[in-house]
Amino acid sequence: MKTKAFTPMGSLHPVLFFAGVYVVALFFSIFICSSLFYSCNASPSTITDISKEAEKTVEPVSTPATVAVR
């Protein structure tokens, strides 16, 4: 009888799995760190421009003091 031979791919499966996990973690860490870097190093003029644009698009909220009573 012929003995069963195991393929090398089966023994490399855990190594390939952890290499894939490492690559995915590296990708996400680069994305997160670059996002934090750019948000911390944003120029003040950029931040004020963004806040001014947000103020233009926000509609006023009607409060009880601003609602007309008839």
mmCIF file as Biopython writes it, N, C-alpha, C and O atoms, coordinates in Angstrom:
data_model
#
loop_
_atom_site.group_PDB
_atom_site.id
_atom_site.type_symbol
_atom_site.label_atom_id
_atom_site.label_alt_id
_atom_site.label_comp_id
_atom_site.label_asym_id
_atom_site.label_entity_id
_atom_site.label_seq_id
_atom_site.pdbx_PDB_ins_code
_atom_site.Cartn_x
_atom_site.Cartn_y
_atom_site.Cartn_z
_atom_site.occupancy
_atom_site.B_iso_or_equiv
_atom_site.auth_seq_id
_atom_site.auth_asym_id
_atom_site.pdbx_PDB_model_num
ATOM 1   N N  . MET A ? 1  ? 0.829   -1.177 0.000  1.0 0.0 1  A 1 
ATOM 2   C CA . MET A ? 1  ? 0.000   0.000  0.000  1.0 0.0 1  A 1 
ATOM 3   C C  . MET A ? 1  ? 0.879   1.248  0.000  1.0 0.0 1  A 1 
ATOM 4   O O  . MET A ? 1  ? 1.959   1.293  0.589  1.0 0.0 1  A 1 
ATOM 5   N N  . LYS A ? 2  ? 0.362   2.242  -0.684 1.0 0.0 2  A 1 
ATOM 6   C CA . LYS A ? 2  ? 1.094   3.504  -0.763 1.0 0.0 2  A 1 
ATOM 7   C C  . LYS A ? 2  ? 0.719   4.383  0.429  1.0 0.0 2  A 1 
ATOM 8   O O  . LYS A ? 2  ? -0.458  4.523  0.760  1.0 0.0 2  A 1 
ATOM 9   N N  . THR A ? 3  ? 1.725   4.970  1.069  1.0 0.0 3  A 1 
ATOM 10  C CA . THR A ? 3  ? 1.430   5.846  2.198  1.0 0.0 3  A 1 
ATOM 11  C C  . THR A ? 3  ? 0.938   7.201  1.698  1.0 0.0 3  A 1 
ATOM 12  O O  . THR A ? 3  ? 1.267   7.624  0.589  1.0 0.0 3  A 1 
ATOM 13  N N  . LYS A ? 4  ? 0.152   7.868  2.524  1.0 0.0 4  A 1 
ATOM 14  C CA . LYS A ? 4  ? -0.370  9.189  2.147  1.0 0.0 4  A 1 
ATOM 15  C C  . LYS A ? 4  ? 0.747   10.218 2.252  1.0 0.0 4  A 1 
ATOM 16  O O  . LYS A ? 4  ? 1.500   10.254 3.225  1.0 0.0 4  A 1 
ATOM 17  N N  . ALA A ? 5  ? 0.829   11.041 1.235  1.0 0.0 5  A 1 
ATOM 18  C CA . ALA A ? 5  ? 1.814   12.123 1.253  1.0 0.0 5  A 1 
ATOM 19  C C  . ALA A ? 5  ? 1.065   13.442 1.471  1.0 0.0 5  A 1 
ATOM 20  O O  . ALA A ? 5  ? 0.051   13.710 0.827  1.0 0.0 5  A 1 
ATOM 21  N N  . PHE A ? 6  ? 1.573   14.236 2.368  1.0 0.0 6  A 1 
ATOM 22  C CA . PHE A ? 6  ? 0.964   15.536 2.639  1.0 0.0 6  A 1 
ATOM 23  C C  . PHE A ? 6  ? 1.638   16.592 1.761  1.0 0.0 6  A 1 
ATOM 24  O O  . PHE A ? 6  ? 2.855   16.591 1.577  1.0 0.0 6  A 1 
ATOM 25  N N  . THR A ? 7  ? 0.827   17.471 1.237  1.0 0.0 7  A 1 
ATOM 26  C CA . THR A ? 7  ? 1.374   18.519 0.384  1.0 0.0 7  A 1 
ATOM 27  C C  . THR A ? 7  ? 2.020   19.602 1.240  1.0 0.0 7  A 1 
ATOM 28  O O  . THR A ? 7  ? 1.606   19.811 2.381  1.0 0.0 7  A 1 
ATOM 29  N N  . PRO A ? 8  ? 3.014   20.286 0.717  1.0 0.0 8  A 1 
ATOM 30  C CA . PRO A ? 8  ? 3.641   21.355 1.492  1.0 0.0 8  A 1 
ATOM 31  C C  . PRO A ? 8  ? 2.682   22.521 1.760  1.0 0.0 8  A 1 
ATOM 32  O O  . PRO A ? 8  ? 2.863   23.257 2.730  1.0 0.0 8  A 1 
ATOM 33  N N  . MET A ? 9  ? 1.676   22.691 0.916  1.0 0.0 9  A 1 
ATOM 34  C CA . MET A ? 9  ? 0.723   23.782 1.112  1.0 0.0 9  A 1 
ATOM 35  C C  . MET A ? 9  ? -0.053  23.596 2.406  1.0 0.0 9  A 1 
ATOM 36  O O  . MET A ? 9  ? -0.376  24.581 3.071  1.0 0.0 9  A 1 
ATOM 37  N N  . GLY A ? 10 ? -0.355  22.381 2.772  1.0 0.0 10 A 1 
ATOM 38  C CA . GLY A ? 10 ? -1.075  22.118 4.013  1.0 0.0 10 A 1 
ATOM 39  C C  . GLY A ? 10 ? -0.268  22.507 5.230  1.0 0.0 10 A 1 
ATOM 40  O O  . GLY A ? 10 ? -0.819  23.018 6.205  1.0 0.0 10 A 1 
ATOM 41  N N  . SER A ? 11 ? 1.028   22.271 5.187  1.0 0.0 11 A 1 
ATOM 42  C CA . SER A ? 11 ? 1.863   22.629 6.329  1.0 0.0 11 A 1 
ATOM 43  C C  . SER A ? 11 ? 2.164   24.123 6.361  1.0 0.0 11 A 1 
ATOM 44  O O  . SER A ? 11 ? 2.511   24.660 7.413  1.0 0.0 11 A 1 
ATOM 45  N N  . LEU A ? 12 ? 2.035   24.799 5.225  1.0 0.0 12 A 1 
ATOM 46  C CA . LEU A ? 12 ? 2.285   26.235 5.175  1.0 0.0 12 A 1 
ATOM 47  C C  . LEU A ? 12 ? 1.033   27.053 5.460  1.0 0.0 12 A 1 
ATOM 48  O O  . LEU A ? 12 ? 1.100   28.280 5.521  1.0 0.0 12 A 1 
ATOM 49  N N  . HIS A ? 13 ? -0.090  26.402 5.633  1.0 0.0 13 A 1 
ATOM 50  C CA . HIS A ? 13 ? -1.341  27.120 5.821  1.0 0.0 13 A 1 
ATOM 51  C C  . HIS A ? 13 ? -1.306  28.081 7.019  1.0 0.0 13 A 1 
ATOM 52  O O  . HIS A ? 13 ? -1.733  29.225 6.862  1.0 0.0 13 A 1 
ATOM 53  N N  . PRO A ? 14 ? -0.828  27.688 8.193  1.0 0.0 14 A 1 
ATOM 54  C CA . PRO A ? 14 ? -0.772  28.647 9.307  1.0 0.0 14 A 1 
ATOM 55  C C  . PRO A ? 14 ? 0.162   29.830 9.022  1.0 0.0 14 A 1 
ATOM 56  O O  . PRO A ? 14 ? -0.132  30.961 9.406  1.0 0.0 14 A 1 
ATOM 57  N N  . VAL A ? 15 ? 1.268   29.570 8.360  1.0 0.0 15 A 1 
ATOM 58  C CA . VAL A ? 15 ? 2.211   30.641 8.033  1.0 0.0 15 A 1 
ATOM 59  C C  . VAL A ? 15 ? 1.572   31.617 7.059  1.0 0.0 15 A 1 
ATOM 60  O O  . VAL A ? 15 ? 1.706   32.829 7.224  1.0 0.0 15 A 1 
ATOM 61  N N  . LEU A ? 16 ? 0.883   31.111 6.052  1.0 0.0 16 A 1 
ATOM 62  C CA . LEU A ? 16 ? 0.220   31.980 5.085  1.0 0.0 16 A 1 
ATOM 63  C C  . LEU A ? 16 ? -0.918  32.764 5.737  1.0 0.0 16 A 1 
ATOM 64  O O  . LEU A ? 16 ? -1.148  33.927 5.407  1.0 0.0 16 A 1 
ATOM 65  N N  . PHE A ? 17 ? -1.622  32.124 6.656  1.0 0.0 17 A 1 
ATOM 66  C CA . PHE A ? 17 ? -2.711  32.802 7.347  1.0 0.0 17 A 1 
ATOM 67  C C  . PHE A ? 17 ? -2.192  33.991 8.156  1.0 0.0 17 A 1 
ATOM 68  O O  . PHE A ? 17 ? -2.732  35.093 8.061  1.0 0.0 17 A 1 
ATOM 69  N N  . PHE A ? 18 ? -1.140  33.767 8.952  1.0 0.0 18 A 1 
ATOM 70  C CA . PHE A ? 18 ? -0.619  34.852 9.773  1.0 0.0 18 A 1 
ATOM 71  C C  . PHE A ? 18 ? 0.081   35.918 8.934  1.0 0.0 18 A 1 
ATOM 72  O O  . PHE A ? 18 ? 0.114   37.083 9.330  1.0 0.0 18 A 1 
ATOM 73  N N  . ALA A ? 19 ? 0.635   35.547 7.792  1.0 0.0 19 A 1 
ATOM 74  C CA . ALA A ? 19 ? 1.203   36.546 6.879  1.0 0.0 19 A 1 
ATOM 75  C C  . ALA A ? 19 ? 0.077   37.418 6.315  1.0 0.0 19 A 1 
ATOM 76  O O  . ALA A ? 19 ? 0.251   38.628 6.171  1.0 0.0 19 A 1 
ATOM 77  N N  . GLY A ? 20 ? -1.065  36.824 5.998  1.0 0.0 20 A 1 
ATOM 78  C CA . GLY A ? 20 ? -2.209  37.586 5.515  1.0 0.0 20 A 1 
ATOM 79  C C  . GLY A ? 20 ? -2.762  38.513 6.576  1.0 0.0 20 A 1 
ATOM 80  O O  . GLY A ? 20 ? -3.110  39.658 6.289  1.0 0.0 20 A 1 
ATOM 81  N N  . VAL A ? 21 ? -2.845  38.019 7.812  1.0 0.0 21 A 1 
ATOM 82  C CA . VAL A ? 21 ? -3.310  38.856 8.921  1.0 0.0 21 A 1 
ATOM 83  C C  . VAL A ? 21 ? -2.352  40.021 9.123  1.0 0.0 21 A 1 
ATOM 84  O O  . VAL A ? 21 ? -2.791  41.142 9.380  1.0 0.0 21 A 1 
ATOM 85  N N  . TYR A ? 22 ? -1.045  39.772 9.010  1.0 0.0 22 A 1 
ATOM 86  C CA . TYR A ? 22 ? -0.044  40.827 9.171  1.0 0.0 22 A 1 
ATOM 87  C C  . TYR A ? 22 ? -0.189  41.887 8.088  1.0 0.0 22 A 1 
ATOM 88  O O  . TYR A ? 22 ? -0.098  43.081 8.374  1.0 0.0 22 A 1 
ATOM 89  N N  . VAL A ? 23 ? -0.412  41.464 6.851  1.0 0.0 23 A 1 
ATOM 90  C CA . VAL A ? 23 ? -0.555  42.411 5.746  1.0 0.0 23 A 1 
ATOM 91  C C  . VAL A ? 23 ? -1.801  43.277 5.939  1.0 0.0 23 A 1 
ATOM 92  O O  . VAL A ? 23 ? -1.750  44.487 5.717  1.0 0.0 23 A 1 
ATOM 93  N N  . VAL A ? 24 ? -2.902  42.680 6.344  1.0 0.0 24 A 1 
ATOM 94  C CA . VAL A ? 24 ? -4.133  43.445 6.575  1.0 0.0 24 A 1 
ATOM 95  C C  . VAL A ? 24 ? -3.952  44.420 7.734  1.0 0.0 24 A 1 
ATOM 96  O O  . VAL A ? 24 ? -4.383  45.569 7.641  1.0 0.0 24 A 1 
ATOM 97  N N  . ALA A ? 25 ? -3.322  43.982 8.822  1.0 0.0 25 A 1 
ATOM 98  C CA . ALA A ? 25 ? -3.077  44.870 9.962  1.0 0.0 25 A 1 
ATOM 99  C C  . ALA A ? 25 ? -2.133  46.004 9.572  1.0 0.0 25 A 1 
ATOM 100 O O  . ALA A ? 25 ? -2.318  47.138 10.013 1.0 0.0 25 A 1 
ATOM 101 N N  . LEU A ? 26 ? -1.132  45.715 8.757  1.0 0.0 26 A 1 
ATOM 102 C CA . LEU A ? 26 ? -0.210  46.749 8.297  1.0 0.0 26 A 1 
ATOM 103 C C  . LEU A ? 26 ? -0.928  47.776 7.438  1.0 0.0 26 A 1 
ATOM 104 O O  . LEU A ? 26 ? -0.678  48.974 7.569  1.0 0.0 26 A 1 
ATOM 105 N N  . PHE A ? 27 ? -1.814  47.325 6.563  1.0 0.0 27 A 1 
ATOM 106 C CA . PHE A ? 27 ? -2.574  48.234 5.711  1.0 0.0 27 A 1 
ATOM 107 C C  . PHE A ? 27 ? -3.442  49.165 6.550  1.0 0.0 27 A 1 
ATOM 108 O O  . PHE A ? 27 ? -3.441  50.377 6.334  1.0 0.0 27 A 1 
ATOM 109 N N  . PHE A ? 28 ? -4.185  48.604 7.507  1.0 0.0 28 A 1 
ATOM 110 C CA . PHE A ? 28 ? -5.063  49.426 8.332  1.0 0.0 28 A 1 
ATOM 111 C C  . PHE A ? 28 ? -4.266  50.366 9.236  1.0 0.0 28 A 1 
ATOM 112 O O  . PHE A ? 28 ? -4.691  51.499 9.462  1.0 0.0 28 A 1 
ATOM 113 N N  . SER A ? 29 ? -3.126  49.924 9.754  1.0 0.0 29 A 1 
ATOM 114 C CA . SER A ? 29 ? -2.334  50.796 10.615 1.0 0.0 29 A 1 
ATOM 115 C C  . SER A ? 29 ? -1.762  51.966 9.828  1.0 0.0 29 A 1 
ATOM 116 O O  . SER A ? 29 ? -1.707  53.081 10.347 1.0 0.0 29 A 1 
ATOM 117 N N  . ILE A ? 30 ? -1.340  51.745 8.602  1.0 0.0 30 A 1 
ATOM 118 C CA . ILE A ? 30 ? -0.851  52.843 7.765  1.0 0.0 30 A 1 
ATOM 119 C C  . ILE A ? 30 ? -1.980  53.817 7.478  1.0 0.0 30 A 1 
ATOM 120 O O  . ILE A ? 30 ? -1.771  55.029 7.529  1.0 0.0 30 A 1 
ATOM 121 N N  . PHE A ? 31 ? -3.168  53.318 7.178  1.0 0.0 31 A 1 
ATOM 122 C CA . PHE A ? 31 ? -4.321  54.182 6.908  1.0 0.0 31 A 1 
ATOM 123 C C  . PHE A ? 31 ? -4.688  55.011 8.134  1.0 0.0 31 A 1 
ATOM 124 O O  . PHE A ? 31 ? -4.925  56.214 8.019  1.0 0.0 31 A 1 
ATOM 125 N N  . ILE A ? 32 ? -4.735  54.378 9.305  1.0 0.0 32 A 1 
ATOM 126 C CA . ILE A ? 32 ? -5.122  55.078 10.529 1.0 0.0 32 A 1 
ATOM 127 C C  . ILE A ? 32 ? -4.054  56.094 10.932 1.0 0.0 32 A 1 
ATOM 128 O O  . ILE A ? 32 ? -4.380  57.222 11.302 1.0 0.0 32 A 1 
ATOM 129 N N  . CYS A ? 33 ? -2.790  55.703 10.861 1.0 0.0 33 A 1 
ATOM 130 C CA . CYS A ? 33 ? -1.725  56.625 11.260 1.0 0.0 33 A 1 
ATOM 131 C C  . CYS A ? 33 ? -1.635  57.812 10.315 1.0 0.0 33 A 1 
ATOM 132 O O  . CYS A ? 33 ? -1.396  58.933 10.765 1.0 0.0 33 A 1 
ATOM 133 N N  . SER A ? 34 ? -1.819  57.598 9.025  1.0 0.0 34 A 1 
ATOM 134 C CA . SER A ? 34 ? -1.771  58.725 8.098  1.0 0.0 34 A 1 
ATOM 135 C C  . SER A ? 34 ? -2.967  59.651 8.301  1.0 0.0 34 A 1 
ATOM 136 O O  . SER A ? 34 ? -2.832  60.867 8.163  1.0 0.0 34 A 1 
ATOM 137 N N  . SER A ? 35 ? -4.125  59.100 8.623  1.0 0.0 35 A 1 
ATOM 138 C CA . SER A ? 35 ? -5.293  59.938 8.906  1.0 0.0 35 A 1 
ATOM 139 C C  . SER A ? 35 ? -5.058  60.789 10.142 1.0 0.0 35 A 1 
ATOM 140 O O  . SER A ? 35 ? -5.382  61.977 10.147 1.0 0.0 35 A 1 
ATOM 141 N N  . LEU A ? 36 ? -4.497  60.195 11.191 1.0 0.0 36 A 1 
ATOM 142 C CA . LEU A ? 36 ? -4.187  60.957 12.396 1.0 0.0 36 A 1 
ATOM 143 C C  . LEU A ? 36 ? -3.135  62.018 12.131 1.0 0.0 36 A 1 
ATOM 144 O O  . LEU A ? 36 ? -3.237  63.138 12.632 1.0 0.0 36 A 1 
ATOM 145 N N  . PHE A ? 37 ? -2.127  61.673 11.348 1.0 0.0 37 A 1 
ATOM 146 C CA . PHE A ? 37 ? -1.065  62.626 11.033 1.0 0.0 37 A 1 
ATOM 147 C C  . PHE A ? 37 ? -1.614  63.833 10.292 1.0 0.0 37 A 1 
ATOM 148 O O  . PHE A ? 37 ? -1.300  64.972 10.639 1.0 0.0 37 A 1 
ATOM 149 N N  . TYR A ? 38 ? -2.427  63.592 9.278  1.0 0.0 38 A 1 
ATOM 150 C CA . TYR A ? 38 ? -2.960  64.707 8.494  1.0 0.0 38 A 1 
ATOM 151 C C  . TYR A ? 38 ? -3.972  65.526 9.292  1.0 0.0 38 A 1 
ATOM 152 O O  . TYR A ? 38 ? -4.085  66.733 9.077  1.0 0.0 38 A 1 
ATOM 153 N N  . SER A ? 39 ? -4.708  64.901 10.204 1.0 0.0 39 A 1 
ATOM 154 C CA . SER A ? 39 ? -5.649  65.675 11.010 1.0 0.0 39 A 1 
ATOM 155 C C  . SER A ? 39 ? -4.925  66.513 12.055 1.0 0.0 39 A 1 
ATOM 156 O O  . SER A ? 39 ? -5.372  67.616 12.369 1.0 0.0 39 A 1 
ATOM 157 N N  . CYS A ? 40 ? -3.831  66.021 12.595 1.0 0.0 40 A 1 
ATOM 158 C CA . CYS A ? 40 ? -3.072  66.792 13.588 1.0 0.0 40 A 1 
ATOM 159 C C  . CYS A ? 40 ? -2.259  67.911 12.940 1.0 0.0 40 A 1 
ATOM 160 O O  . CYS A ? 40 ? -2.017  68.939 13.573 1.0 0.0 40 A 1 
ATOM 161 N N  . ASN A ? 41 ? -1.841  67.731 11.706 1.0 0.0 41 A 1 
ATOM 162 C CA . ASN A ? 41 ? -1.003  68.722 11.037 1.0 0.0 41 A 1 
ATOM 163 C C  . ASN A ? 41 ? -1.774  69.586 10.054 1.0 0.0 41 A 1 
ATOM 164 O O  . ASN A ? 41 ? -1.175  70.197 9.169  1.0 0.0 41 A 1 
ATOM 165 N N  . ALA A ? 42 ? -3.075  69.646 10.192 1.0 0.0 42 A 1 
ATOM 166 C CA . ALA A ? 42 ? -3.871  70.501 9.309  1.0 0.0 42 A 1 
ATOM 167 C C  . ALA A ? 42 ? -3.606  71.956 9.664  1.0 0.0 42 A 1 
ATOM 168 O O  . ALA A ? 42 ? -3.476  72.311 10.835 1.0 0.0 42 A 1 
ATOM 169 N N  . SER A ? 43 ? -3.529  72.783 8.646  1.0 0.0 43 A 1 
ATOM 170 C CA . SER A ? 43 ? -3.273  74.201 8.907  1.0 0.0 43 A 1 
ATOM 171 C C  . SER A ? 43 ? -4.528  74.855 9.477  1.0 0.0 43 A 1 
ATOM 172 O O  . SER A ? 43 ? -5.640  74.434 9.156  1.0 0.0 43 A 1 
ATOM 173 N N  . PRO A ? 44 ? -4.367  75.876 10.318 1.0 0.0 44 A 1 
ATOM 174 C CA . PRO A ? 44 ? -5.543  76.533 10.913 1.0 0.0 44 A 1 
ATOM 175 C C  . PRO A ? 44 ? -6.472  77.155 9.871  1.0 0.0 44 A 1 
ATOM 176 O O  . PRO A ? 44 ? -7.684  77.203 10.084 1.0 0.0 44 A 1 
ATOM 177 N N  . SER A ? 45 ? -5.932  77.629 8.757  1.0 0.0 45 A 1 
ATOM 178 C CA . SER A ? 45 ? -6.793  78.222 7.735  1.0 0.0 45 A 1 
ATOM 179 C C  . SER A ? 45 ? -7.699  77.176 7.106  1.0 0.0 45 A 1 
ATOM 180 O O  . SER A ? 45 ? -8.840  77.475 6.754  1.0 0.0 45 A 1 
ATOM 181 N N  . THR A ? 46 ? -7.207  75.964 6.963  1.0 0.0 46 A 1 
ATOM 182 C CA . THR A ? 46 ? -8.032  74.887 6.417  1.0 0.0 46 A 1 
ATOM 183 C C  . THR A ? 46 ? -9.178  74.567 7.367  1.0 0.0 46 A 1 
ATOM 184 O O  . THR A ? 46 ? -10.309 74.345 6.936  1.0 0.0 46 A 1 
ATOM 185 N N  . ILE A ? 47 ? -8.880  74.544 8.654  1.0 0.0 47 A 1 
ATOM 186 C CA . ILE A ? 47 ? -9.907  74.226 9.645  1.0 0.0 47 A 1 
ATOM 187 C C  . ILE A ? 47 ? -10.971 75.320 9.670  1.0 0.0 47 A 1 
ATOM 188 O O  . ILE A ? 47 ? -12.162 75.018 9.750  1.0 0.0 47 A 1 
ATOM 189 N N  . THR A ? 48 ? -10.557 76.585 9.604  1.0 0.0 48 A 1 
ATOM 190 C CA . THR A ? 48 ? -11.549 77.668 9.628  1.0 0.0 48 A 1 
ATOM 191 C C  . THR A ? 48 ? -12.362 77.690 8.348  1.0 0.0 48 A 1 
ATOM 192 O O  . THR A ? 48 ? -13.551 78.007 8.381  1.0 0.0 48 A 1 
ATOM 193 N N  . ASP A ? 49 ? -11.742 77.358 7.212  1.0 0.0 49 A 1 
ATOM 194 C CA . ASP A ? 49 ? -12.495 77.295 5.959  1.0 0.0 49 A 1 
ATOM 195 C C  . ASP A ? 49 ? -13.565 76.217 6.019  1.0 0.0 49 A 1 
ATOM 196 O O  . ASP A ? 49 ? -14.689 76.419 5.559  1.0 0.0 49 A 1 
ATOM 197 N N  . ILE A ? 50 ? -13.212 75.074 6.586  1.0 0.0 50 A 1 
ATOM 198 C CA . ILE A ? 50 ? -14.170 73.968 6.691  1.0 0.0 50 A 1 
ATOM 199 C C  . ILE A ? 50 ? -15.304 74.358 7.634  1.0 0.0 50 A 1 
ATOM 200 O O  . ILE A ? 50 ? -16.468 74.079 7.345  1.0 0.0 50 A 1 
ATOM 201 N N  . SER A ? 51 ? -14.981 75.000 8.757  1.0 0.0 51 A 1 
ATOM 202 C CA . SER A ? 51 ? -16.035 75.381 9.707  1.0 0.0 51 A 1 
ATOM 203 C C  . SER A ? 51 ? -16.936 76.466 9.126  1.0 0.0 51 A 1 
ATOM 204 O O  . SER A ? 51 ? -18.136 76.481 9.402  1.0 0.0 51 A 1 
ATOM 205 N N  . LYS A ? 52 ? -16.370 77.381 8.319  1.0 0.0 52 A 1 
ATOM 206 C CA . LYS A ? 52 ? -17.205 78.404 7.684  1.0 0.0 52 A 1 
ATOM 207 C C  . LYS A ? 52 ? -18.152 77.778 6.670  1.0 0.0 52 A 1 
ATOM 208 O O  . LYS A ? 52 ? -19.310 78.182 6.570  1.0 0.0 52 A 1 
ATOM 209 N N  . GLU A ? 53 ? -17.668 76.795 5.917  1.0 0.0 53 A 1 
ATOM 210 C CA . GLU A ? 53 ? -18.540 76.106 4.966  1.0 0.0 53 A 1 
ATOM 211 C C  . GLU A ? 53 ? -19.645 75.354 5.698  1.0 0.0 53 A 1 
ATOM 212 O O  . GLU A ? 53 ? -20.780 75.301 5.223  1.0 0.0 53 A 1 
ATOM 213 N N  . ALA A ? 54 ? -19.325 74.774 6.845  1.0 0.0 54 A 1 
ATOM 214 C CA . ALA A ? 54 ? -20.334 74.045 7.615  1.0 0.0 54 A 1 
ATOM 215 C C  . ALA A ? 54 ? -21.383 75.007 8.170  1.0 0.0 54 A 1 
ATOM 216 O O  . ALA A ? 54 ? -22.562 74.661 8.235  1.0 0.0 54 A 1 
ATOM 217 N N  . GLU A ? 55 ? -20.967 76.210 8.571  1.0 0.0 55 A 1 
ATOM 218 C CA . GLU A ? 55 ? -21.915 77.187 9.091  1.0 0.0 55 A 1 
ATOM 219 C C  . GLU A ? 55 ? -22.878 77.663 8.000  1.0 0.0 55 A 1 
ATOM 220 O O  . GLU A ? 55 ? -24.034 77.977 8.283  1.0 0.0 55 A 1 
ATOM 221 N N  . LYS A ? 56 ? -22.405 77.713 6.771  1.0 0.0 56 A 1 
ATOM 222 C CA . LYS A ? 56 ? -23.263 78.159 5.668  1.0 0.0 56 A 1 
ATOM 223 C C  . LYS A ? 56 ? -24.358 77.136 5.376  1.0 0.0 56 A 1 
ATOM 224 O O  . LYS A ? 56 ? -25.472 77.502 5.003  1.0 0.0 56 A 1 
ATOM 225 N N  . THR A ? 57 ? -24.039 75.866 5.544  1.0 0.0 57 A 1 
ATOM 226 C CA . THR A ? 57 ? -24.991 74.820 5.185  1.0 0.0 57 A 1 
ATOM 227 C C  . THR A ? 57 ? -25.952 74.482 6.314  1.0 0.0 57 A 1 
ATOM 228 O O  . THR A ? 57 ? -26.969 73.831 6.075  1.0 0.0 57 A 1 
ATOM 229 N N  . VAL A ? 58 ? -25.657 74.905 7.538  1.0 0.0 58 A 1 
ATOM 230 C CA . VAL A ? 58 ? -26.517 74.585 8.680  1.0 0.0 58 A 1 
ATOM 231 C C  . VAL A ? 58 ? -27.717 75.527 8.675  1.0 0.0 58 A 1 
ATOM 232 O O  . VAL A ? 58 ? -27.570 76.744 8.567  1.0 0.0 58 A 1 
ATOM 233 N N  . GLU A ? 59 ? -28.896 74.945 8.795  1.0 0.0 59 A 1 
ATOM 234 C CA . GLU A ? 59 ? -30.109 75.750 8.853  1.0 0.0 59 A 1 
ATOM 235 C C  . GLU A ? 59 ? -30.396 76.114 10.301 1.0 0.0 59 A 1 
ATOM 236 O O  . GLU A ? 59 ? -30.093 75.332 11.202 1.0 0.0 59 A 1 
ATOM 237 N N  . PRO A ? 60 ? -30.974 77.284 10.544 1.0 0.0 60 A 1 
ATOM 238 C CA . PRO A ? 60 ? -31.269 77.676 11.931 1.0 0.0 60 A 1 
ATOM 239 C C  . PRO A ? 60 ? -32.334 76.771 12.544 1.0 0.0 60 A 1 
ATOM 240 O O  . PRO A ? 60 ? -33.256 76.310 11.871 1.0 0.0 60 A 1 
ATOM 241 N N  . VAL A ? 61 ? -32.177 76.540 13.819 1.0 0.0 61 A 1 
ATOM 242 C CA . VAL A ? 61 ? -33.106 75.689 14.555 1.0 0.0 61 A 1 
ATOM 243 C C  . VAL A ? 61 ? -34.141 76.587 15.222 1.0 0.0 61 A 1 
ATOM 244 O O  . VAL A ? 61 ? -33.799 77.585 15.857 1.0 0.0 61 A 1 
ATOM 245 N N  . SER A ? 62 ? -35.399 76.223 15.071 1.0 0.0 62 A 1 
ATOM 246 C CA . SER A ? 62 ? -36.443 77.031 15.706 1.0 0.0 62 A 1 
ATOM 247 C C  . SER A ? 62 ? -36.592 76.609 17.160 1.0 0.0 62 A 1 
ATOM 248 O O  . SER A ? 62 ? -36.899 75.457 17.464 1.0 0.0 62 A 1 
ATOM 249 N N  . THR A ? 63 ? -36.372 77.550 18.032 1.0 0.0 63 A 1 
ATOM 250 C CA . THR A ? 63 ? -36.527 77.308 19.467 1.0 0.0 63 A 1 
ATOM 251 C C  . THR A ? 63 ? -37.808 77.991 19.920 1.0 0.0 63 A 1 
ATOM 252 O O  . THR A ? 63 ? -38.369 78.789 19.169 1.0 0.0 63 A 1 
ATOM 253 N N  . PRO A ? 64 ? -38.280 77.707 21.105 1.0 0.0 64 A 1 
ATOM 254 C CA . PRO A ? 64 ? -39.511 78.356 21.569 1.0 0.0 64 A 1 
ATOM 255 C C  . PRO A ? 64 ? -39.414 79.888 21.581 1.0 0.0 64 A 1 
ATOM 256 O O  . PRO A ? 64 ? -40.425 80.568 21.406 1.0 0.0 64 A 1 
ATOM 257 N N  . ALA A ? 65 ? -38.229 80.426 21.781 1.0 0.0 65 A 1 
ATOM 258 C CA . ALA A ? 65 ? -38.092 81.879 21.821 1.0 0.0 65 A 1 
ATOM 259 C C  . ALA A ? 65 ? -38.185 82.485 20.427 1.0 0.0 65 A 1 
ATOM 260 O O  . ALA A ? 65 ? -38.543 83.656 20.296 1.0 0.0 65 A 1 
ATOM 261 N N  . THR A ? 66 ? -37.873 81.717 19.378 1.0 0.0 66 A 1 
ATOM 262 C CA . THR A ? 66 ? -37.898 82.260 18.024 1.0 0.0 66 A 1 
ATOM 263 C C  . THR A ? 66 ? -39.178 81.942 17.271 1.0 0.0 66 A 1 
ATOM 264 O O  . THR A ? 66 ? -39.375 82.439 16.162 1.0 0.0 66 A 1 
ATOM 265 N N  . VAL A ? 67 ? -40.046 81.133 17.841 1.0 0.0 67 A 1 
ATOM 266 C CA . VAL A ? 67 ? -41.293 80.776 17.183 1.0 0.0 67 A 1 
ATOM 267 C C  . VAL A ? 67 ? -42.306 81.902 17.408 1.0 0.0 67 A 1 
ATOM 268 O O  . VAL A ? 67 ? -42.515 82.354 18.534 1.0 0.0 67 A 1 
ATOM 269 N N  . ALA A ? 68 ? -42.924 82.342 16.320 1.0 0.0 68 A 1 
ATOM 270 C CA . ALA A ? 68 ? -43.889 83.442 16.430 1.0 0.0 68 A 1 
ATOM 271 C C  . ALA A ? 68 ? -45.200 82.926 17.015 1.0 0.0 68 A 1 
ATOM 272 O O  . ALA A ? 68 ? -45.721 81.897 16.585 1.0 0.0 68 A 1 
ATOM 273 N N  . VAL A ? 69 ? -45.716 83.639 17.983 1.0 0.0 69 A 1 
ATOM 274 C CA . VAL A ? 69 ? -46.976 83.271 18.618 1.0 0.0 69 A 1 
ATOM 275 C C  . VAL A ? 69 ? -48.065 84.156 18.020 1.0 0.0 69 A 1 
ATOM 276 O O  . VAL A ? 69 ? -47.910 85.377 17.980 1.0 0.0 69 A 1 
ATOM 277 N N  . ARG A ? 70 ? -49.152 83.569 17.559 1.0 0.0 70 A 1 
ATOM 278 C CA . ARG A ? 70 ? -50.241 84.333 16.923 1.0 0.0 70 A 1 
ATOM 279 C C  . ARG A ? 70 ? -51.394 84.507 17.860 1.0 0.0 70 A 1 
ATOM 280 O O  . ARG A ? 70 ? -52.397 85.123 17.497 1.0 0.0 70 A 1 
#
